[in-house]
Amino acid sequence: MSRNALVTGAARSIGRAIALRLARDGLNVAVNDIKASTSGLNKVQQEIEKMGRKSVAITADVSFNKAVETMMQSAAK
């Protein structure tokens, strides 16, 4: 059974470090951040995939309930 995680704020700082650590620990990681951080989000997704883990970058503002619902549905795929 594969282990999966979703990390918000993953484009930079602590969120990025957490996402990369989870990937190093063998988890597949869905990464999330706001639209303004898309470039950093795509970079961390690529780094995770280079480790041999699955990853998906999801742009969403977690301050909006509907965006969180959509993000969770995307991460579950």
Steps between C-alpha positions, in 0.01 A plus 500: 500500500641838404510786746383840383513854637370844409713800595362853480732796459746265330660744254743644754640499852363254754234357268762421236730339756216287636394386151855400408555320830179300459613399151842396634315292759321315218164676477328621184438871551232730361628857533287812524550875497334813366510603133773760560732215607441272200863505386632386839222246528590341167867487602430314824271259312784424258746448787263250660457312172880485457505309831280237338183603681168605347403863534235739378510880525165651594448875489230603747436762767422307819313796645207406273299188591414415139867521401589258781231254387629511142860464620416193706322339205803565278739361761292184541541412131 
